[in-house]
Amino acid sequence: MAYSPNPFLERMSERTTSDMEFVRLFSPKILERLAEDAFEGAVHIFRSAPGAGKTTLLRAFTPPALRAFWNSRNRPELSESFQKLLNRGLLSDGDRPQLLGVYLNCAAGYADLPASVGLQQEGLFRALMDCRIVLRTLRSLGTLLGMSAPGQLADITLDHAAVPSLQGIPVLANAQELAFWAERHEQRIYAQLDGFAGPAEESLPPHVRFEGVLWLQSIRFVHEGRPVAEQRLLMVDDMHKLRRRQRELMLDELVVMRPLIPIWLAERTIALGTELLSQGIRQGRELREYNLDKMWGDAKGAVQFLSYAQNILDRRMKNQDNVPVGSFTQCLRDKLISNEVRDQVAEGIKRFRSEVQRHQSNQRYTEWLARADQFSGEQNLDSLLELYVTRILLVRDESKRQLSLDLTLTAEELEGRDSSALRGAAELFMHKELGIPYYFGFDRLCVLATNNVEELLSLAAALYVGLQSKQVLRKSEPVLSPLEQDKLLREAAIRRREFIPKAHSEGARAQRLLDSIGVFCQDQTFAPNAPYAPGVTGVRLSRSELAKLSAPTQPMGPAGATLRRVLAECAAENLLIQRETQATGSRDSGTIFYLNRSLCAAYGLPLQMGGWRDVSAGELVKWMERRHTSSGRKNVEAI
């Protein structure tokens, strides 16, 4: 096993990870959420914030990874992955992988092409894409067939019978000859770019369509007398690194082409720019869109993300030998013991007695206070939670008392007003006022990750550092207590917030806006009567407010355009999570912007995604330019 100081800091999409290592760490759970039609002939767009797993997903279908899955099919730890690929028809028991996955990355070369729009520039872009598709296909085919040297491509015959007439790709009978052509063609394109001041060479006419796709879906490869690699998949990663015109050109032409093979285009949502705030997406038979951020968003997806996250973390845990525990979940204690917070419990009970002292002579609350006295004597967490629930209900009743008869409230009435949301608020109040751990346990770790694999690994890496420290100090068992988890996770969340100005083009404005939303949500959440239990974690712009940001007349001026850009960037980078709301009888439809769940930890907010408040675009502009401050209560701990 390779030495790994912190296996949660490694990223599988990085090419430095070997194929064998990749398949060992790859979680097949994501295949359960992959749409059934994803391998049908059409253009499939995968969009998400960074770290959602796009590149990892694409890499799993490249020939080296598929061969590694197939070669390890008898290993117990990879049997689930093999079975799921088998069920998709991508692998078989008796033969090599069936799918020829062709992976292209847009990170280099394409954006170097001239920016001006014109037939020559578009033609160069298509030509570069075509020769790279051909070259990458032939190299991938060699890998799929287990060839170890480029010269072995000479053993592959090309059958052009089904290929339509192509102008840019020559008809050559041998794969090696075609690979040579593709290499030379790419060199000539770059040579032409180097001398771009002059006219284009006559020998290098611009391509008028993406012929590489037509060639890939029609060409037949024959090896040792039989056709091979008849099932194909073209994967184009990092589309957001192309110029906007290049992205539009490629997408439009590929859709019109109605491809017979699946073409996967992966890009970050940042590529959508301010369009991200607009309603509706283009869907159709030839174009299908998948948002990995929303893939886990429904109730079923949330449960599956827990399983997916556990699978990912356990595989990483097995990739280290610093902590002698097999499963990551075994390292996180999810039950807080009263003795660990004895002082905080005593302080909480003392505070409760002091705050309800003024109600002692009030006949209306006699039964409630008698019930509370019983809990006060028990000095444990469950009793403290009951006292905090009672305190919130007392405040609520007191604020409505003028509207009700002054009758004695029974214990049954208190229980009738109790709810899980109210208990969630009480638990959060205990965290804020007494420092009792709130952010701990595996389930909350997964929620904090906001359905993002990279965030999950970053949080797990912070916890793993704590486990390593315990191991170095030779603690009795490598298990993190709720107190330790809460501290490590909040520190990681605060580091994420502090990194925002360095990681985003509008980072300073984004941080001010997010801090302001955090303060606003904190004010709403920690009102004494907990009016939006368990709390507020988002703000909503109504459709009319959003229209102020997108109107061509720009009624809010440059500040409105800046806010729109900052909101779009925050949504694209997973700092804000968008949710649409429908119109009701008294309320316009709109868009809720929830805080990223790890930012909620930085601001001391709950993790549920439910509570929100309406704001205006004008308020958000002020918050973006001048940080909003609390209306009297204790300010955000991270600021």
Secondary structure, DSSP 8 states (H G I E B T S, - for coil): ----S-GGG--TTSTTS-HHHHHHH--THHHHHS-GGGGSSEEEEEEESTTSSHHHHHHTTSHHHHHHHHHTTTSGGGHHHHHHHHHTTS--SSSS--EEEEEEETTSSGGGS--S-SHHHHHHHHHHHHHHHHHHHHHHHHHHTT--SGGGGGGEEEE-TT----SSS---SBHHHHHHHHHHHHHHHHHHHHTTTS---TTS---SS-HHHHHHHH-EEEETTEEE--EEEEEEE-GGGS-HHHHHHHHHHHHHH--SSEEEEEEEGGGGGGGGGSS-----SSEEEEEHHHHT-SHHHHHHHHHHHHHHHHHHHTT--SS--S-SGGGB-----GGGGHHHHHHHHHHHHHHHGGGTT-GGGHHHHHHHHHHHTT-SHHHHHHHHHHHHHHHHHHHTGGGS------HHHHHHH--HHHHHHHHHHHHHHH----S-SHHHHHHHTTT-HHHHHHHHHHHHHHHHHHHHTT-SSS-B-HHHHHHHHHHHHHHHHHHHHHHSTTHHHHHHHHHHHHHHHHHHHTSTT-TTTT-EEEEEEEHHHHHHHH-TT-TTHHHHHHHHHHHHHHHHTTSEEEEEE---SSS--EEEEEE-HHHHHHTT----S-EEEE--HHHHHHHHHS----SSS---TT-
